[in-house]
Amino acid sequence: MKGMKCVACGKTAKPAKLRVDNSQVPGWKCPDCGEEYLDGVAVETLLAIRKLKAERLTAKVTRQGNSYAIRVPMQVVNAYRLKDKKQLKILPEEKRIVLEI
């Protein structure tokens, strides 16, 4: 969608990257009045991630041949829309490992 009608002023809102919960998500912003609208899929993702933050999830390390794998809970896979063979960046820290999409 190239734009959408702003319900506040009636002008056309333009596609934009919006900041929500320290994340950048797709949406639309009206250049006239500044009203912002989130993409529906982005809202679903944000809600799923917000729900995950309230849970205490664990991951299991398993051996696969000469390598090790981290088994990620399905709630995380679904919330972040991960797919098979998706490559993640590994950011090692002193007492934790951060996986970045």
N, CA, C and O atoms as CSV, one atom per row, in Angstrom:
chain,resi,resn,atom,element,x,y,z
A,1,MET,N,N,0.844,-1.175,0.000
A,1,MET,CA,C,0.000,0.000,0.000
A,1,MET,C,C,0.895,1.246,0.000
A,1,MET,O,O,1.799,1.361,0.827
A,2,LYS,N,N,0.644,2.168,-0.919
A,2,LYS,CA,C,1.472,3.370,-1.056
A,2,LYS,C,C,1.190,4.392,0.035
A,2,LYS,O,O,2.100,5.098,0.469
A,3,GLY,N,N,-0.027,4.480,0.473
A,3,GLY,CA,C,-0.411,5.419,1.509
A,3,GLY,C,C,-1.796,5.074,1.997
A,3,GLY,O,O,-2.477,4.215,1.435
A,4,MET,N,N,-2.201,5.749,3.041
A,4,MET,CA,C,-3.551,5.536,3.555
A,4,MET,C,C,-4.127,6.864,4.000
A,4,MET,O,O,-3.385,7.799,4.299
A,5,LYS,N,N,-5.421,6.950,4.043
A,5,LYS,CA,C,-6.078,8.195,4.415
A,5,LYS,C,C,-5.965,8.395,5.922
A,5,LYS,O,O,-6.285,7.499,6.704
A,6,CYS,N,N,-5.516,9.560,6.314
A,6,CYS,CA,C,-5.384,9.914,7.728
A,6,CYS,C,C,-6.785,10.190,8.282
A,6,CYS,O,O,-7.526,11.009,7.737
A,7,VAL,N,N,-7.137,9.502,9.366
A,7,VAL,CA,C,-8.464,9.712,9.947
A,7,VAL,C,C,-8.538,11.028,10.712
A,7,VAL,O,O,-9.633,11.523,10.980
A,8,ALA,N,N,-7.390,11.602,11.067
A,8,ALA,CA,C,-7.376,12.854,11.818
A,8,ALA,C,C,-7.604,14.072,10.923
A,8,ALA,O,O,-8.363,14.974,11.276
A,9,CYS,N,N,-6.933,14.091,9.747
A,9,CYS,CA,C,-7.023,15.296,8.910
A,9,CYS,C,C,-7.520,15.029,7.491
A,9,CYS,O,O,-7.822,15.973,6.761
A,10,GLY,N,N,-7.612,13.753,7.085
A,10,GLY,CA,C,-8.112,13.423,5.758
A,10,GLY,C,C,-7.068,13.412,4.661
A,10,GLY,O,O,-7.383,13.039,3.530
A,11,LYS,N,N,-5.841,13.805,4.949
A,11,LYS,CA,C,-4.768,13.775,3.950
A,11,LYS,C,C,-4.246,12.349,3.809
A,11,LYS,O,O,-4.740,11.442,4.478
A,12,THR,N,N,-3.253,12.143,2.947
A,12,THR,CA,C,-2.687,10.818,2.735
A,12,THR,C,C,-1.450,10.620,3.600
A,12,THR,O,O,-0.474,11.364,3.496
A,13,ALA,N,N,-1.507,9.602,4.457
A,13,ALA,CA,C,-0.347,9.243,5.277
A,13,ALA,C,C,0.617,8.444,4.404
A,13,ALA,O,O,0.192,7.648,3.567
A,14,LYS,N,N,1.901,8.659,4.604
A,14,LYS,CA,C,2.946,8.020,3.800
A,14,LYS,C,C,3.592,6.871,4.583
A,14,LYS,O,O,3.641,6.913,5.812
A,15,PRO,N,N,4.087,5.845,3.879
A,15,PRO,CA,C,4.798,4.759,4.561
A,15,PRO,C,C,5.979,5.316,5.354
A,15,PRO,O,O,6.686,6.211,4.891
A,16,ALA,N,N,6.180,4.769,6.559
A,16,ALA,CA,C,7.257,5.256,7.429
A,16,ALA,C,C,7.684,4.142,8.380
A,16,ALA,O,O,6.936,3.194,8.620
A,17,LYS,N,N,8.884,4.270,8.912
A,17,LYS,CA,C,9.358,3.400,9.985
A,17,LYS,C,C,9.061,4.129,11.289
A,17,LYS,O,O,9.496,5.264,11.485
A,18,LEU,N,N,8.319,3.476,12.179
A,18,LEU,CA,C,7.903,4.084,13.438
A,18,LEU,C,C,8.607,3.408,14.602
A,18,LEU,O,O,8.886,2.211,14.546
A,19,ARG,N,N,8.901,4.168,15.668
A,19,ARG,CA,C,9.541,3.613,16.858
A,19,ARG,C,C,8.469,3.255,17.883
A,19,ARG,O,O,7.685,4.105,18.307
A,20,VAL,N,N,8.451,1.972,18.276
A,20,VAL,CA,C,7.524,1.489,19.291
A,20,VAL,C,C,8.278,0.495,20.172
A,20,VAL,O,O,8.891,-0.438,19.654
A,21,ASP,N,N,8.243,0.674,21.479
A,21,ASP,CA,C,8.920,-0.237,22.412
A,21,ASP,C,C,10.378,-0.500,22.011
A,21,ASP,O,O,10.820,-1.649,22.003
A,22,ASN,N,N,11.105,0.533,21.688
A,22,ASN,CA,C,12.514,0.422,21.282
A,22,ASN,C,C,12.712,-0.419,20.020
A,22,ASN,O,O,13.798,-0.952,19.793
A,23,SER,N,N,11.684,-0.536,19.214
A,23,SER,CA,C,11.773,-1.252,17.945
A,23,SER,C,C,11.331,-0.336,16.815
A,23,SER,O,O,10.516,0.566,17.007
A,24,GLN,N,N,11.877,-0.582,15.651
A,24,GLN,CA,C,11.460,0.159,14.467
A,24,GLN,C,C,10.500,-0.742,13.691
A,24,GLN,O,O,10.866,-1.849,13.296
A,25,VAL,N,N,9.272,-0.265,13.475
A,25,VAL,CA,C,8.249,-1.079,12.824
A,25,VAL,C,C,7.641,-0.325,11.649
A,25,VAL,O,O,7.619,0.906,11.643
A,26,PRO,N,N,7.142,-1.068,10.644
A,26,PRO,CA,C,6.530,-0.398,9.497
A,26,PRO,C,C,5.154,0.170,9.849
A,26,PRO,O,O,4.420,-0.380,10.670
A,27,GLY,N,N,4.844,1.261,9.214
A,27,GLY,CA,C,3.545,1.892,9.409
A,27,GLY,C,C,3.397,3.064,8.459
A,27,GLY,O,O,4.048,3.116,7.416
A,28,TRP,N,N,2.541,4.000,8.824
A,28,TRP,CA,C,2.308,5.193,8.020
A,28,TRP,C,C,2.307,6.405,8.930
A,28,TRP,O,O,1.899,6.325,10.089
A,29,LYS,N,N,2.766,7.528,8.399
A,29,LYS,CA,C,2.759,8.776,9.150
A,29,LYS,C,C,2.220,9.877,8.249
A,29,LYS,O,O,2.639,10.019,7.100
A,30,CYS,N,N,1.284,10.655,8.789
A,30,CYS,CA,C,0.702,11.761,8.029
A,30,CYS,C,C,1.688,12.928,8.028
A,30,CYS,O,O,2.075,13.403,9.096
A,31,PRO,N,N,2.099,13.396,6.859
A,31,PRO,CA,C,3.055,14.507,6.804
A,31,PRO,C,C,2.434,15.836,7.254
A,31,PRO,O,O,3.159,16.771,7.593
A,32,ASP,N,N,1.110,15.924,7.259
A,32,ASP,CA,C,0.452,17.177,7.643
A,32,ASP,C,C,0.244,17.287,9.157
A,32,ASP,O,O,0.667,18.267,9.770
A,33,CYS,N,N,-0.406,16.287,9.761
A,33,CYS,CA,C,-0.736,16.396,11.182
A,33,CYS,C,C,0.156,15.546,12.088
A,33,CYS,O,O,0.125,15.703,13.308
A,34,GLY,N,N,0.963,14.631,11.489
A,34,GLY,CA,C,1.875,13.810,12.283
A,34,GLY,C,C,1.257,12.549,12.867
A,34,GLY,O,O,1.938,11.807,13.574
A,35,GLU,N,N,-0.020,12.288,12.588
A,35,GLU,CA,C,-0.685,11.084,13.089
A,35,GLU,C,C,0.027,9.849,12.539
A,35,GLU,O,O,0.421,9.821,11.373
A,36,GLU,N,N,0.194,8.811,13.399
A,36,GLU,CA,C,0.896,7.596,13.011
A,36,GLU,C,C,-0.032,6.386,13.075
A,36,GLU,O,O,-0.905,6.299,13.939
A,37,TYR,N,N,0.176,5.450,12.138
A,37,TYR,CA,C,-0.625,4.232,12.059
A,37,TYR,C,C,0.321,3.058,11.906
A,37,TYR,O,O,1.217,3.084,11.063
A,38,LEU,N,N,0.126,2.024,12.720
A,38,LEU,CA,C,0.968,0.841,12.657
A,38,LEU,C,C,0.406,-0.187,11.688
A,38,LEU,O,O,-0.808,-0.297,11.515
A,39,ASP,N,N,1.300,-0.935,11.060
A,39,ASP,CA,C,0.941,-2.054,10.216
A,39,ASP,C,C,0.367,-3.164,11.107
A,39,ASP,O,O,0.881,-3.396,12.201
A,40,GLY,N,N,-0.681,-3.845,10.660
A,40,GLY,CA,C,-1.340,-4.882,11.446
A,40,GLY,C,C,-0.423,-6.028,11.845
A,40,GLY,O,O,-0.479,-6.496,12.982
A,41,VAL,N,N,0.421,-6.484,10.923
A,41,VAL,CA,C,1.356,-7.572,11.231
A,41,VAL,C,C,2.364,-7.101,12.276
A,41,VAL,O,O,2.732,-7.866,13.169
A,42,ALA,N,N,2.814,-5.851,12.175
A,42,ALA,CA,C,3.761,-5.303,13.146
A,42,ALA,C,C,3.143,-5.262,14.536
A,42,ALA,O,O,3.821,-5.544,15.524
A,43,VAL,N,N,1.873,-4.917,14.620
A,43,VAL,CA,C,1.180,-4.876,15.913
A,43,VAL,C,C,1.128,-6.277,16.520
A,43,VAL,O,O,1.397,-6.444,17.710
A,44,GLU,N,N,0.785,-7.283,15.715
A,44,GLU,CA,C,0.742,-8.662,16.203
A,44,GLU,C,C,2.106,-9.102,16.727
A,44,GLU,O,O,2.197,-9.733,17.780
A,45,THR,N,N,3.160,-8.769,15.993
A,45,THR,CA,C,4.518,-9.120,16.410
A,45,THR,C,C,4.879,-8.426,17.714
A,45,THR,O,O,5.414,-9.064,18.621
A,46,LEU,N,N,4.597,-7.133,17.827
A,46,LEU,CA,C,4.901,-6.402,19.057
A,46,LEU,C,C,4.163,-6.979,20.262
A,46,LEU,O,O,4.740,-7.098,21.343
A,47,LEU,N,N,2.910,-7.334,20.084
A,47,LEU,CA,C,2.137,-7.912,21.181
A,47,LEU,C,C,2.705,-9.268,21.602
A,47,LEU,O,O,2.782,-9.565,22.794
A,48,ALA,N,N,3.103,-10.091,20.630
A,48,ALA,CA,C,3.687,-11.394,20.936
A,48,ALA,C,C,5.011,-11.245,21.677
A,48,ALA,O,O,5.280,-11.990,22.619
A,49,ILE,N,N,5.838,-10.291,21.260
A,49,ILE,CA,C,7.128,-10.062,21.920
A,49,ILE,C,C,6.907,-9.521,23.328
A,49,ILE,O,O,7.608,-9.917,24.259
A,50,ARG,N,N,5.951,-8.630,23.491
A,50,ARG,CA,C,5.628,-8.080,24.809
A,50,ARG,C,C,5.199,-9.204,25.755
A,50,ARG,O,O,5.578,-9.213,26.926
A,51,LYS,N,N,4.408,-10.149,25.244
A,51,LYS,CA,C,3.962,-11.281,26.049
A,51,LYS,C,C,5.148,-12.162,26.443
A,51,LYS,O,O,5.216,-12.650,27.570
A,52,LEU,N,N,6.086,-12.364,25.506
A,52,LEU,CA,C,7.276,-13.177,25.792
A,52,LEU,C,C,8.114,-12.576,26.908
A,52,LEU,O,O,8.663,-13.302,27.737
A,53,LYS,N,N,8.212,-11.252,26.932
A,53,LYS,CA,C,9.036,-10.581,27.947
A,53,LYS,C,C,8.517,-10.850,29.353
A,53,LYS,O,O,9.281,-10.786,30.316
A,54,ALA,N,N,7.234,-11.147,29.483
A,54,ALA,CA,C,6.640,-11.412,30.789
A,54,ALA,C,C,6.862,-12.865,31.228
A,54,ALA,O,O,6.662,-13.194,32.398
A,55,GLU,N,N,7.270,-13.726,30.306
A,55,GLU,CA,C,7.466,-15.143,30.612
A,55,GLU,C,C,8.923,-15.430,30.942
A,55,GLU,O,O,9.817,-14.658,30.594
A,56,ARG,N,N,9.147,-16.543,31.612
A,56,ARG,CA,C,10.503,-16.998,31.928
A,56,ARG,C,C,10.778,-18.209,31.050
A,56,ARG,O,O,10.491,-19.335,31.456
A,57,LEU,N,N,11.322,-18.007,29.868
A,57,LEU,CA,C,11.563,-19.083,28.912
A,57,LEU,C,C,12.973,-19.632,29.049
A,57,LEU,O,O,13.890,-18.934,29.480
A,58,THR,N,N,13.126,-20.887,28.674
A,58,THR,CA,C,14.453,-21.498,28.662
A,58,THR,C,C,14.696,-22.122,27.288
A,58,THR,O,O,13.758,-22.418,26.547
A,59,ALA,N,N,15.966,-22.312,26.972
A,59,ALA,CA,C,16.356,-22.980,25.736
A,59,ALA,C,C,17.283,-24.131,26.117
A,59,ALA,O,O,18.003,-24.060,27.113
A,60,LYS,N,N,17.256,-25.178,25.321
A,60,LYS,CA,C,18.079,-26.348,25.603
A,60,LYS,C,C,19.191,-26.453,24.571
A,60,LYS,O,O,18.963,-26.260,23.377
A,61,VAL,N,N,20.402,-26.762,25.042
A,61,VAL,CA,C,21.544,-26.975,24.162
A,61,VAL,C,C,21.626,-28.466,23.870
A,61,VAL,O,O,21.610,-29.283,24.790
A,62,THR,N,N,21.716,-28.827,22.574
A,62,THR,CA,C,21.837,-30.224,22.176
A,62,THR,C,C,23.017,-30.378,21.222
A,62,THR,O,O,23.412,-29.436,20.535
A,63,ARG,N,N,23.558,-31.564,21.200
A,63,ARG,CA,C,24.668,-31.844,20.298
A,63,ARG,C,C,24.114,-32.401,18.991
A,63,ARG,O,O,23.232,-33.260,18.991
A,64,GLN,N,N,24.649,-31.895,17.870
A,64,GLN,CA,C,24.269,-32.387,16.547
A,64,GLN,C,C,25.553,-32.586,15.752
A,64,GLN,O,O,26.109,-31.638,15.198
A,65,GLY,N,N,26.011,-33.826,15.705
A,65,GLY,CA,C,27.276,-34.122,15.026
A,65,GLY,C,C,28.425,-33.465,15.773
A,65,GLY,O,O,28.591,-33.682,16.974
A,66,ASN,N,N,29.225,-32.660,15.068
A,66,ASN,CA,C,30.351,-31.963,15.680
A,66,ASN,C,C,29.962,-30.582,16.211
A,66,ASN,O,O,30.810,-29.851,16.724
A,67,SER,N,N,28.703,-30.231,16.091
A,67,SER,CA,C,28.235,-28.899,16.504
A,67,SER,C,C,27.237,-29.011,17.648
A,67,SER,O,O,26.797,-30.102,18.012
A,68,TYR,N,N,26.899,-27.873,18.196
A,68,TYR,CA,C,25.853,-27.788,19.201
A,68,TYR,C,C,24.751,-26.896,18.666
A,68,TYR,O,O,25.005,-25.972,17.894
A,69,ALA,N,N,23.532,-27.178,19.078
A,69,ALA,CA,C,22.378,-26.386,18.644
A,69,ALA,C,C,21.639,-25.891,19.878
A,69,ALA,O,O,21.628,-26.549,20.919
A,70,ILE,N,N,21.036,-24.747,19.750
A,70,ILE,CA,C,20.191,-24.217,20.808
A,70,ILE,C,C,18.754,-24.374,20.346
A,70,ILE,O,O,18.373,-23.840,19.304
A,71,ARG,N,N,17.957,-25.100,21.111
A,71,ARG,CA,C,16.545,-25.319,20.777
A,71,ARG,C,C,15.746,-24.133,21.312
A,71,ARG,O,O,15.745,-23.850,22.510
A,72,VAL,N,N,15.086,-23.467,20.416
A,72,VAL,CA,C,14.345,-22.252,20.746
A,72,VAL,C,C,12.865,-22.600,20.912
A,72,VAL,O,O,12.299,-23.292,20.065
A,73,PRO,N,N,12.228,-22.129,21.995
A,73,PRO,CA,C,10.796,-22.412,22.196
A,73,PRO,C,C,9.948,-21.868,21.044
A,73,PRO,O,O,10.267,-20.833,20.460
A,74,MET,N,N,8.861,-22.582,20.729
A,74,MET,CA,C,7.987,-22.183,19.621
A,74,MET,C,C,7.382,-20.795,19.815
A,74,MET,O,O,7.125,-20.098,18.833
A,75,GLN,N,N,7.147,-20.379,21.066
A,75,GLN,CA,C,6.616,-19.033,21.294
A,75,GLN,C,C,7.560,-17.979,20.725
A,75,GLN,O,O,7.115,-16.978,20.164
A,76,VAL,N,N,8.871,-18.209,20.872
A,76,VAL,CA,C,9.879,-17.273,20.355
A,76,VAL,C,C,9.908,-17.341,18.831
A,76,VAL,O,O,9.950,-16.310,18.159
A,77,VAL,N,N,9.887,-18.560,18.290
A,77,VAL,CA,C,9.892,-18.757,16.834
A,77,VAL,C,C,8.705,-18.031,16.202
A,77,VAL,O,O,8.860,-17.333,15.200
A,78,ASN,N,N,7.528,-18.198,16.788
A,78,ASN,CA,C,6.329,-17.569,16.242
A,78,ASN,C,C,6.340,-16.052,16.407
A,78,ASN,O,O,5.978,-15.326,15.481
A,79,ALA,N,N,6.748,-15.574,17.563
A,79,ALA,CA,C,6.749,-14.126,17.820
A,79,ALA,C,C,7.681,-13.384,16.870
A,79,ALA,O,O,7.352,-12.300,16.388
A,80,TYR,N,N,8.847,-13.972,16.603
A,80,TYR,CA,C,9.835,-13.314,15.738
A,80,TYR,C,C,9.752,-13.783,14.299
A,80,TYR,O,O,10.550,-13.362,13.462
A,81,ARG,N,N,8.785,-14.660,13.999
A,81,ARG,CA,C,8.577,-15.183,12.657
A,81,ARG,C,C,9.862,-15.800,12.079
A,81,ARG,O,O,10.237,-15.532,10.937
A,82,LEU,N,N,10.522,-16.629,12.895
A,82,LEU,CA,C,11.749,-17.291,12.464
A,82,LEU,C,C,11.410,-18.432,11.522
A,82,LEU,O,O,10.366,-19.069,11.656
A,83,LYS,N,N,12.280,-18.682,10.588
A,83,LYS,CA,C,12.111,-19.767,9.615
A,83,LYS,C,C,13.314,-20.700,9.704
A,83,LYS,O,O,14.370,-20.318,10.209
A,84,ASP,N,N,13.146,-21.922,9.212
A,84,ASP,CA,C,14.227,-22.884,9.161
A,84,ASP,C,C,15.400,-22.307,8.367
A,84,ASP,O,O,15.200,-21.679,7.328
A,85,LYS,N,N,16.587,-22.515,8.844
A,85,LYS,CA,C,17.837,-22.070,8.211
A,85,LYS,C,C,18.085,-20.558,8.356
A,85,LYS,O,O,19.028,-20.035,7.763
A,86,LYS,N,N,17.265,-19.860,9.122
A,86,LYS,CA,C,17.460,-18.423,9.348
A,86,LYS,C,C,18.773,-18.227,10.088
A,86,LYS,O,O,19.025,-18.881,11.100
A,87,GLN,N,N,19.603,-17.335,9.588
A,87,GLN,CA,C,20.872,-17.051,10.242
A,87,GLN,C,C,20.696,-15.908,11.228
A,87,GLN,O,O,20.088,-14.885,10.915
A,88,LEU,N,N,21.237,-16.099,12.423
A,88,LEU,CA,C,21.197,-15.085,13.472
A,88,LEU,C,C,22.620,-14.674,13.812
A,88,LEU,O,O,23.546,-15.480,13.712
A,89,LYS,N,N,22.793,-13.430,14.210
A,89,LYS,CA,C,24.099,-12.976,14.677
A,89,LYS,C,C,24.251,-13.370,16.137
A,89,LYS,O,O,23.304,-13.267,16.916
A,90,ILE,N,N,25.435,-13.817,16.505
A,90,ILE,CA,C,25.734,-14.188,17.887
A,90,ILE,C,C,26.581,-13.084,18.491
A,90,ILE,O,O,27.662,-12.770,17.993
A,91,LEU,N,N,26.075,-12.497,19.574
A,91,LEU,CA,C,26.776,-11.413,20.260
A,91,LEU,C,C,27.154,-11.895,21.657
A,91,LEU,O,O,26.348,-11.794,22.582
A,92,PRO,N,N,28.378,-12.424,21.823
A,92,PRO,CA,C,28.770,-12.937,23.132
A,92,PRO,C,C,29.018,-11.804,24.129
A,92,PRO,O,O,29.659,-10.803,23.811
A,93,GLU,N,N,28.503,-11.986,25.325
A,93,GLU,CA,C,28.744,-11.061,26.424
A,93,GLU,C,C,29.271,-11.875,27.591
A,93,GLU,O,O,29.317,-13.103,27.518
A,94,GLU,N,N,29.670,-11.209,28.667
A,94,GLU,CA,C,30.321,-11.910,29.772
A,94,GLU,C,C,29.459,-13.021,30.376
A,94,GLU,O,O,29.947,-14.133,30.580
A,95,LYS,N,N,28.196,-12.741,30.661
A,95,LYS,CA,C,27.358,-13.740,31.330
A,95,LYS,C,C,26.112,-14.110,30.531
A,95,LYS,O,O,25.184,-14.709,31.073
A,96,ARG,N,N,26.086,-13.758,29.250
A,96,ARG,CA,C,24.938,-14.124,28.435
A,96,ARG,C,C,25.336,-14.141,26.963
A,96,ARG,O,O,26.366,-13.592,26.573
A,97,ILE,N,N,24.502,-14.779,26.163
A,97,ILE,CA,C,24.681,-14.817,24.721
A,97,ILE,C,C,23.459,-14.151,24.114
A,97,ILE,O,O,22.331,-14.539,24.420
A,98,VAL,N,N,23.657,-13.165,23.268
A,98,VAL,CA,C,22.559,-12.469,22.627
A,98,VAL,C,C,22.478,-12.924,21.174
A,98,VAL,O,O,23.474,-12.906,20.451
A,99,LEU,N,N,21.283,-13.331,20.756
A,99,LEU,CA,C,21.056,-13.692,19.349
A,99,LEU,C,C,20.304,-12.540,18.701
A,99,LEU,O,O,19.262,-12.107,19.192
A,100,GLU,N,N,20.841,-12.055,17.603
A,100,GLU,CA,C,20.245,-10.906,16.923
A,100,GLU,C,C,19.720,-11.319,15.559
A,100,GLU,O,O,20.398,-12.012,14.801
A,101,ILE,N,N,18.497,-10.882,15.255
A,101,ILE,CA,C,17.882,-11.202,13.965
A,101,ILE,C,C,18.444,-10.272,12.908
A,101,ILE,O,O,18.065,-10.363,11.741
